[in-house]
Amino acid sequence: MKRKRSWTRWLLLIPLGIVVAFLAYQLPFINNRLSWRIDELRTRLSYAFNPPDEAIFIPGEATPQTTPVSTPVPPTLEPTVALPDPTPTSEDLAEPTPSLPDFVQLDDVIYVDQHERWNYCGPANLAMALKYWGWQGDRDDIARVVKPGINDPDLDFVQQGRLDKNVNPSEMVGFVADYTDYYIIVRHGGTLELLKTLIANGYPVLVEKGYYEEDYTGKTAWLGHYLFTTGYDEEAGEFIVQDAYLQPGPNMRVDYPTYIEGWRSFNYLFMVIYPPADQDEVYSLLGQYGDPNWSYEKALAIAEEEIQTLSGVDLFFAWFNKGTSLVKMGHYLDAGEAFDQAYQIYGDLNVGDSVRPYRITWYQTSPYWAYYYSGRYQDVINLANFTFETIDEDTLEESLYWRGLAYYALGNKALAKQDLYNAVWLNPNFQAALDQISILNFDD
């Protein structure tokens, strides 16, 4: 009888312990320490039962829809500069052919990591790029603008920003334009020689790239990343970079082939920040890249060349890049066909032998542009649903935005309103969604 009472006592303590643990978890200092572990555990379980790399997006027919649609005010997809470009002169459009030193490592670089924060690659790298020129702010100053997080007073600033998975180049451009005294230029189709030319003349370069690491499931997975590039060693065939995440972060060495492999997955996009007084010098170094339209054509030419030579996941990236360049050029029907081909290759990849970059639409929205402006609204919805399936949460404001526009185009105002309002809930500074809410006037 004593043993039975002992077991009964312990059984009664179990629900009490659960209640105590639940109440303790609500305390801010405990919640902030444990929430990321619980989130990681939940994601691990979800990925175990629904492996994201097994999900497939199959584009539909390219025939445009005939349903009337209001003309949207789209979000900026990767704007060229924060301030108007000067008109390039014939001298500016000459190919840069400087005699470069074999080794350059820029001084005055202040390393900033992205640790102890959620998805802080963008703010950390942008902080490094600005600090190089003397900016006095920090990564949190940037994050409060580009990823302000959900408005939940029960969460601290770090936890409010957990759901914002990515800061795209347009958000970084907006911050530089509106909150600093510097200029920023964004181009596609960059080359190693161009990066070395800029660095050798004192201008570090911020690139967007992909990399591979082991994820929650124990599989190798592809992720997007920014990389602040501050030097090179020609004899070693390496760039010197400041990696906000990977180790060793400061003055990390990356060989040229690995750098190219990662850079390819973002259409060889690069950003340069500089003081206004250096405008003429920067454009002189950029040469033909001073014309953004030329850079899109350059990126397209690179993609078409790589389509002829690459295979597997690299071939997927080449076709994806072709679609991105065509979107930048306004050729949406052709871009949609390029993305169709990319996703056919994606579906054919053997997940046992290759890596499906299922996170790519976490970072790049070009397919939405192509399908939406080709009238392929259901493909926009299906692609957004596929993207959310790979993330296990509807937490990407850009995907919600495009799905909302597609729902509206197909006459489903209720779902359109829900998606656009959720996009603003995730990022209260997402101006494109705010504009659409005002334009579409859901109260009518």
Secondary structure, 3 states (H helix, E strand, C coil): CHHHHHHHHHHHHHHHHHHHHHHHHCCHHHHHHHHHHHHHHHHHHHHHHCCHHHCCCCCCCCCCCCCCCCCCCCCCCCCCECCCCCCCCCCCCCCCCCCCCCEEECCCCCCCCCCCCCCCHHHHHHHHHHHCCCCCCCHHHHHHHHCCCCCCCCCCHHHHCCCCCCCCHHHHHHHHHHHCCCEEEEECCCCHHHHHHHHHCCCCEEEEEEEEEECCCCCEEEEEEEEEEEEEECCCCEEEEECCCCCCCCCEEEEHHHHHHHHHCCCCCEEEEECHHHHHHHHHHHHHHHCHHHHHHHHHHHHHHHHCCCCHHHHHHHHHHHHHHHHHCCCHHHHHHHHHHHHHHHHHCCCCCCCCCCCHHHHCCHHHHHHHCCCCHHHHHHHHHHHHHHHCCCCCHHHHHHHHHHHHHCCCHHHHHHHHHHHHHHCCCCHHHHHHHHHHCCCC
